[in-house]
Amino acid sequence: MNPRIESLEKLLDGPRDGALLRFSLGNEYLKAGDPAKAGKCFQEAVDRDSQYSAAWKALGKALAEAGDNAEALAAYERGIDVAEARGDIQAAREMKVFARRLRKASGA
């Protein structure tokens, strides 16, 4: 197993567990080529902090890589709302582009 993933997993359910830890672990799973596990981590991150726009963007990416375009689109749409409400214009802009690409790919 990836040593970075291993060390992050040891922190789960401990005092340092939270949205950032789950987000970091998700990123490591994405890098390792496991979008399904990454998506689970990103979902747990937004469950802990629903205003975490970067986690919404990463969740959309992981779901899209796992082939779940409908859920990816839903994550991007929720993430766009969160990012715009927080004034995170760049993240909102990026997610709009990704959402548009997904819609185009699915013919919607």
ZAFINU-937853 format. One line per 10 residues: for each residue y negated, z, x negated of N, C-alpha, C. Coordinates in steps of 0.05 Angstrom, whole numbers, plus 5000, padded with zeros to 4 digits. Example, Ala and Ser with C-alpha at 12.3 -4.5 7.8 and 13.67 -1.06 7.14 Angstrom:
<rs>
5114:5156:4736:5090:5156:4754:5066:5156:4736  5045:5142:4743:5021:5143:4727:4999:5157:4742 .
</rs>
This chain:
<rs>
5024:5000:4983:5000:5000:5000:4975:5000:4982  4954:4989:4993:4928:4988:4980:4918:5016:4974  4911:5023:4949:4902:5050:4943:4877:5059:4958  4859:5040:4963:4834:5046:4977:4841:5053:5006  4859:5038:5019:4867:5044:5046:4880:5071:5047  4898:5076:5028:4912:5101:5026:4893:5125:5025  4873:5123:5007:4855:5146:5004:4838:5150:5029  4830:5128:5043:4814:5131:5067:4832:5143:5090  4857:5134:5091:4875:5145:5112:4879:5174:5109  4878:5185:5084:4882:5213:5080:4859:5230:5092 .
4836:5217:5096:4813:5231:5108:4813:5231:5138  4831:5215:5151:4831:5214:5180:4839:5241:5192  4826:5247:5214:4831:5272:5229:4822:5297:5213  4807:5293:5192:4797:5315:5177:4767:5319:5183  4754:5337:5168:4726:5343:5174:4707:5319:5169  4715:5300:5153:4698:5277:5147:4705:5252:5164  4723:5256:5183:4730:5234:5201:4707:5228:5219  4702:5203:5223:4680:5195:5241:4678:5165:5242  4657:5156:5254:4653:5127:5257:4651:5112:5231  4637:5124:5211:4635:5111:5185:4661:5108:5171 .
4678:5129:5172:4704:5128:5159:4721:5107:5172  4721:5106:5199:4737:5086:5213:4727:5058:5207  4701:5055:5205:4689:5029:5198:4698:5020:5170  4696:5039:5152:4704:5033:5124:4733:5025:5122  4750:5040:5136:4779:5034:5136:4784:5007:5149  4770:5000:5170:4772:4974:5183:4765:4952:5164  4744:4956:5149:4736:4935:5129:4758:4931:5108  4770:4953:5100:4792:4950:5080:4816:4935:5092  4822:4940:5117:4844:4926:5130:4837:4896:5133  4812:4890:5139:4804:4862:5141:4808:4848:5114 .
4799:4861:5093:4801:4850:5066:4831:4846:5059  4848:4864:5068:4877:4862:5063:4891:4842:5080  4876:4829:5099:4888:4809:5116:4903:4819:5140  4895:4843:5150:4908:4855:5173:4887:4859:5195  4879:4837:5209:4857:4840:5229:4865:4858:5253  4891:4860:5259:4899:4877:5282:4894:4906:5276  4901:4915:5252:4896:4943:5244:4866:4947:5241  4852:4927:5230:4823:4929:5226:4810:4933:5254  4818:4917:5273:4807:4918:5300:4810:4946:5312  4834:4958:5308:4839:4985:5318:4819:5004:5305 .
4815:5002:5280:4796:5020:5266:4767:5016:5276  4759:4991:5279:4732:4986:5289:4729:4996:5317  4750:4993:5334:4748:5003:5361:4745:5033:5361  4759:5047:5343:4757:5076:5340:4729:5083:5331  4717:5066:5314:4689:5072:5304:4670:5070:5327  4671:5049:5344:4652:5047:5366:4658:5067:5388  4683:5076:5390:4690:5098:5409:4676:5124:5401  4673:5128:5375:4660:5152:5364:4629:5149:5364  4619:5124:5360:4590:5119:5360:4585:5092:5373  4580:5093:5399:4576:5068:5414:4551:5053:5406 .
4534:5065:5390:4509:5052:5381:4511:5040:5353  4535:5038:5342:4540:5029:5315:4542:4998:5315  4520:4985:5313:4520:4955:5316:4537:4941:5295  4537:4951:5270:4554:4938:5250:4584:4940:5257  4592:4962:5269:4620:4965:5278:4626:4946:5301  4607:4941:5319:4612:4922:5340:4616:4894:5329  4599:4887:5309:4601:4860:5297:4628:4857:5283  4636:4878:5268:4662:4877:5254:4685:4877:5274  4683:4891:5296:4704:4891:5316:4707:4862:5327  4685:4849:5333:4686:4822:5343:4700:4803:5323 .
4693:4807:5297:4705:4790:5276:4735:4795:5274  4743:4820:5274:4771:4827:5272:4787:4816:5296  4776:4819:5320:4790:4809:5343:4792:4778:5343  4771:4765:5334:4772:4736:5332:4793:4727:5311  4794:4741:5288:4814:4734:5268:4842:4740:5278  4845:4759:5296:4872:4765:5307:4879:4746:5330  4860:4728:5337:4865:4709:5358:4858:4718:5386  4845:4740:5389:4838:4751:5415:4809:4744:5421  4804:4718:5427:4776:4709:5430:4762:4721:5453  4775:4727:5475:4762:4738:5499:4751:4766:5492 .
4768:4782:5479:4760:4810:5471:4738:4809:5450  4741:4789:5431:4721:4786:5410:4694:4780:5422  4693:4762:5442:4669:4755:5455:4657:4779:5469  4673:4795:5483:4664:4819:5496:4652:4839:5476  4665:4842:5453:4654:4860:5432:4627:4850:5421  4625:4824:5417:4600:4813:5407:4578:4817:5428  4584:4813:5454:4564:4816:5475:4555:4845:5477  4573:4864:5475:4566:4892:5475:4550:4898:5450  4558:4888:5428:4544:4892:5402:4516:4881:5402  4512:4858:5415:4485:4846:5417:4467:4865:5433 .
4477:4875:5455:4462:4894:5471:4454:4919:5455  4473:4930:5440:4468:4954:5424:4448:4948:5402  4452:4925:5388:4434:4918:5366:4406:4913:5375  4403:4899:5398:4376:4894:5408:4362:4920:5417  4377:4938:5429:4366:4964:5438:4357:4981:5414  4371:4978:5391:4364:4993:5367:4344:4979:5350  4337:4954:5357:4318:4939:5340:4331:4927:5315  4358:4925:5316:4373:4914:5294:4375:4884:5298  4353:4870:5294:4350:4842:5301:4369:4824:5286  4373:4829:5260:4391:4812:5244:4419:4813:5254 .
4429:4837:5260:4457:4840:5270:4459:4826:5297  4439:4829:5314:4440:4816:5340:4441:4785:5337  4424:4775:5319:4423:4746:5314:4450:4736:5304  4463:4751:5285:4489:4742:5275:4510:4742:5296  4510:4763:5313:4530:4765:5334:4526:4743:5355  4502:4735:5360:4496:4713:5379:4508:4687:5368  4506:4683:5342:4517:4659:5330:4548:4659:5332  4560:4682:5326:4589:4684:5327:4599:4681:5356  4584:4693:5375:4592:4690:5403:4590:4661:5412  4569:4648:5404:4565:4620:5412:4588:4603:5401 .
4596:4608:5376:4618:4593:5364:4644:4598:5379  4649:4623:5387:4673:4629:5402:4673:4615:5429  4650:4616:5443:4648:4602:5469:4654:4572:5466  4642:4561:5445:4646:4532:5440:4675:4526:5434  4688:4543:5418:4716:4539:5410:4734:4541:5434  4727:4558:5453:4744:4562:5477:4737:4544:5500  4716:4528:5495:4707:4509:5516:4692:4521:5539  4683:4545:5535:4669:4559:5557:4639:4553:5557 .
</rs>
